[in-house]
Amino acid sequence: MLKKWLREPLVHFLFIGGLLFLAYSLQNDGFSDQDKRIVFTQADINRLVLLWEKQRQRPPTQVELEGLIEQQVREQVMYREALVMGLDQNDSIVRRRLAQKVEFISADLAAQVEPSETNLAEYLAAHRDKFEIPARISFVQVYLSTDKRATNAQAEATRLLAALEKAGSGADIRKFGDRFMLGQQHEQVTEFEVTRLFGQVFAEKLFSLSVGNWQGPVPSGYGLHIVRIDNKTVARQPELKTVRNKVRDEWMNEQRRVVDKAFYNSLRQRYEIVIEDPRLIKPAQKETAASAG
């Protein structure tokens, strides 16, 4: 019977576990009685109840509340024992999480500052490209395939332009040109959107054309296009009141970056940084290392 129990994995586990806990307890005599005291205040319990009510839409029963408290007790016990055993050391996940919690401090500092209207106006003026309302264009195009028409494409485009000019604004453009997968009518599109559909060369040429008459041919990666611009607006800067929320968000983001950088630099100066890889040592550091040697 004894031999049978000695072969049981559970017995091995308990034995090894007992040895481990005995070893770490002998090495951590500095674990004071105060460290072994776990206190849950009424505020802590109220917080547990509030979280439960938010999730379940009802208060916990007495049994459920006792279970919540016991869960927190277990977490505290395991957490403190892990610290005593040094399990928090050399753990990249724990290290990263703790670093994030410190970073949250700098984020909270930045969030305390609310920008004034002057701050926002100055930020808008200094970052015009971020908030610019882009130019837009409405146009129709009639397509000629250079693959299909080969060397005759340019001449046929010239004839098509003359035919469309003669037909005027009331022309049924569906009867002209070749079939085109992107359609003939495009409303209020930006230069970026035109570039995405037709290519940069076509977009740049299109936005340089005048409004109201048939023009072309304008080349693209697909072939040749006879185009008519029906409407075009120029890029412009918005008033602060129309983009205030967006400007405020960008201003706050920049403040977070500034505060985070200053906060980190102030902390970093408290440490001596030693990098033991010659490829990563700066010239000034090499001179210091050489003189010390």
C-alpha positions in Angstrom: 0.0 0.0 0.0 2.8 2.4 0.9 4.6 1.7 -2.4 1.3 2.4 -4.3 0.9 5.9 -2.6 4.5 6.7 -3.3 3.9 6.2 -7.0 1.0 8.6 -7.0 1.7 11.9 -8.9 -0.3 13.9 -6.4 2.0 12.8 -3.6 5.0 13.8 -5.6 3.4 17.2 -6.3 2.6 17.8 -2.6 6.0 16.8 -1.5 7.8 19.0 -4.0 5.5 21.9 -3.3 6.1 21.5 0.4 9.8 21.7 -0.2 9.5 24.8 -2.3 7.4 26.7 0.2 9.7 25.6 3.1 12.7 26.9 1.1 11.2 30.3 0.3 9.8 30.8 3.8 13.3 30.2 5.3 14.7 32.8 2.9 12.0 35.5 3.7 12.1 36.0 7.4 11.6 39.7 6.7 8.0 39.1 5.8 6.4 41.1 8.7 3.2 40.5 10.4 1.9 43.8 8.9 2.6 42.4 5.4 0.5 39.3 6.4 -2.5 41.4 7.3 -5.2 41.8 4.7 -7.9 44.4 5.4 -11.0 45.0 3.3 -12.6 48.3 4.2 -16.3 49.2 3.8 -15.2 51.3 0.8 -13.6 48.2 -0.8 -16.8 46.2 -0.2 -19.0 49.0 -1.6 -16.8 49.1 -4.7 -17.4 45.3 -5.2 -21.1 45.7 -4.8 -21.2 48.6 -7.2 -19.3 46.7 -9.9 -21.6 43.7 -9.4 -24.7 45.9 -9.8 -23.4 47.5 -13.0 -22.8 44.1 -14.5 -25.9 42.2 -13.2 -28.4 45.1 -12.8 -29.1 43.9 -9.2 -27.3 43.8 -5.8 -25.5 40.6 -4.8 -27.0 38.2 -2.4 -25.3 37.6 0.9 -23.7 34.4 -0.4 -22.6 36.1 -3.6 -21.1 39.0 -1.7 -19.2 36.5 0.5 -18.0 34.8 -2.6 -16.8 38.2 -4.1 -14.9 39.0 -0.9 -13.3 35.6 -0.8 -12.2 35.9 -4.4 -10.5 39.2 -3.5 -8.9 37.6 -0.5 -7.5 34.8 -2.6 -6.2 37.3 -5.1 -4.4 39.3 -2.4 -3.0 36.1 -0.8 -1.7 34.9 -4.1 -0.3 38.3 -5.0 1.6 38.8 -1.8 3.0 35.3 -1.9 4.1 35.9 -5.4 6.0 39.0 -4.3 7.6 37.2 -1.5 8.7 34.4 -3.8 10.1 37.0 -6.2 7.8 35.9 -9.1 7.4 39.5 -10.2 11.1 39.7 -11.1 12.3 39.1 -14.6 8.8 38.7 -15.9 8.3 40.7 -19.1 4.5 40.7 -18.8 4.5 41.9 -15.2 7.2 44.5 -16.0 5.2 45.8 -19.0 2.0 46.1 -17.0 3.7 48.0 -14.2 5.4 50.3 -16.7 2.0 51.0 -18.3 0.5 51.9 -14.9 3.3 54.5 -14.4 2.6 55.8 -17.9 -1.0 56.2 -17.0 0.2 58.7 -14.3 1.7 61.0 -17.0 -1.5 60.6 -19.1 -3.6 61.7 -16.1 -1.4 64.7 -15.6 -1.9 65.8 -19.2 -5.7 65.2 -19.0 -5.9 67.8 -16.2 -5.1 70.7 -18.6 -8.0 72.1 -20.6 -7.0 74.2 -23.6 -8.2 77.8 -24.0 -9.7 79.1 -27.2 -6.4 80.8 -27.8 -4.5 77.5 -27.5 -6.9 75.9 -30.0 -6.7 78.8 -32.5 -2.9 78.7 -32.4 -2.8 75.0 -32.8 -5.2 75.2 -35.8 -3.0 77.9 -37.4 0.2 75.8 -36.8 -1.3 72.6 -38.2 -3.3 73.8 -41.1 -2.6 70.6 -43.2 -4.3 68.4 -40.5 -7.7 70.3 -40.7 -7.8 71.6 -44.3 -11.0 70.9 -46.1 -9.9 69.4 -49.4 -10.8 70.5 -52.8 -13.7 68.5 -54.4 -14.7 68.0 -58.0 -17.8 66.7 -59.8 -17.1 65.5 -63.4 -18.3 63.2 -66.1 -15.9 61.3 -68.4 -16.2 59.3 -71.6 -13.6 56.6 -72.0 -11.6 55.3 -75.0 -9.6 52.1 -74.7 -6.1 52.4 -76.0 -5.8 48.6 -76.0 -8.8 48.3 -78.2 -8.1 51.3 -80.6 -4.3 51.0 -80.6 -2.6 53.7 -82.7 -6.0 55.2 -83.7 -6.9 56.1 -80.1 -5.5 59.7 -80.1 -7.3 60.5 -83.4 -10.5 59.0 -82.3 -10.3 60.9 -79.0 -10.1 64.1 -81.0 -13.2 63.2 -83.0 -15.0 62.2 -79.8 -14.3 65.5 -78.2 -15.7 67.3 -81.3 -18.8 65.2 -81.2 -19.4 65.8 -77.5 -18.9 69.6 -78.0 -21.4 69.5 -80.8 -24.0 67.5 -78.8 -23.7 70.0 -75.9 -24.6 69.5 -72.2 -27.7 67.5 -73.1 -25.7 64.7 -74.8 -26.5 61.1 -73.7 -22.9 60.2 -72.8 -23.9 56.5 -72.6 -23.9 56.4 -76.4 -20.3 57.6 -76.6 -17.0 55.9 -76.0 -16.2 52.4 -74.7 -17.6 50.6 -71.7 -15.8 51.5 -68.4 -16.0 49.6 -65.1 -15.7 52.8 -62.9 -18.7 54.6 -64.4 -19.0 57.9 -66.1 -20.4 60.2 -63.4 -18.4 61.2 -60.3 -19.8 63.6 -57.6 -17.9 65.6 -55.1 -14.7 63.6 -55.0 -11.4 64.7 -53.6 -8.1 64.5 -55.4 -7.1 61.6 -53.2 -10.2 59.7 -54.3 -9.7 60.5 -58.0 -6.0 59.4 -57.6 -7.2 56.1 -56.1 -9.5 55.4 -59.0 -7.7 56.8 -62.0 -4.1 57.5 -60.9 -2.1 60.6 -59.9 -1.4 61.9 -63.5 -5.1 61.9 -64.3 -6.1 63.5 -60.9 -3.5 66.3 -61.2 -4.6 67.1 -64.8 -8.3 66.9 -63.9 -8.1 69.5 -61.1 -6.3 71.9 -63.4 -9.1 72.0 -65.9 -11.8 74.7 -66.1 -15.5 74.1 -65.4 -18.3 73.7 -67.9 -16.9 72.4 -71.2 -15.7 69.1 -72.7 -11.9 68.8 -72.6 -9.2 66.2 -73.2 -8.1 63.7 -73.9 -6.8 63.1 -70.4 -4.7 60.0 -70.1 -4.9 57.5 -67.3 -3.6 54.0 -66.7 -6.8 52.7 -68.4 -6.7 54.7 -71.6 -7.9 58.2 -72.7 -10.8 60.2 -71.2 -12.8 63.1 -72.5 -14.0 65.0 -69.4 -16.4 67.7 -68.4 -16.0 69.4 -65.0 -19.5 70.3 -63.6 -18.4 71.7 -60.3 -15.1 72.3 -58.4 -14.3 73.7 -55.0 -10.9 74.8 -53.8 -9.2 73.6 -50.6 -9.9 75.9 -47.7 -9.2 76.2 -44.0 -12.2 75.7 -41.7 -13.2 78.1 -38.9 -12.3 76.9 -35.4 -16.0 76.5 -34.4 -16.6 73.9 -37.1 -13.7 71.7 -36.1 -13.3 72.6 -32.5 -13.7 69.0 -31.1 -11.2 67.6 -33.6 -8.7 70.4 -32.8 -9.1 69.8 -29.1 -8.5 66.1 -29.5 -5.3 66.7 -31.4 -4.2 69.3 -29.0 -4.8 67.0 -26.1 -2.9 64.2 -27.8 0.1 66.4 -28.4 0.0 67.5 -24.7 0.0 63.9 -23.7 3.1 63.2 -25.8 4.9 66.3 -24.4 4.1 65.5 -20.8 4.9 61.8 -21.3 8.3 62.6 -22.7 9.1 65.1 -20.0 7.9 62.7 -17.3 10.0 59.9 -18.7 13.1 62.0 -19.0 12.8 63.2 -15.4 12.5 59.6 -14.3 15.3 58.4 -16.6 17.8 60.9 -15.2 17.6 59.1 -11.8 19.2 56.0 -13.3 22.7 55.1 -14.6 22.1 53.4 -17.9 24.7 50.8 -18.8 24.6 49.2 -22.3 27.2 46.4 -22.7 27.1 46.2 -26.4 29.8 48.1 -28.2 27.6 48.6 -31.3 25.1 50.6 -29.3 27.6 52.8 -27.3 27.7 56.4 -28.4 31.2 58.1 -29.1 31.1 60.1 -25.9 30.4 56.9 -23.9 33.3 55.1 -25.7 35.7 57.9 -24.7 34.5 57.7 -21.1 34.8 53.9 -21.1 38.3 54.1 -22.6 39.5 56.7 -20.0 38.1 54.6 -17.2 39.9 51.5 -18.5 
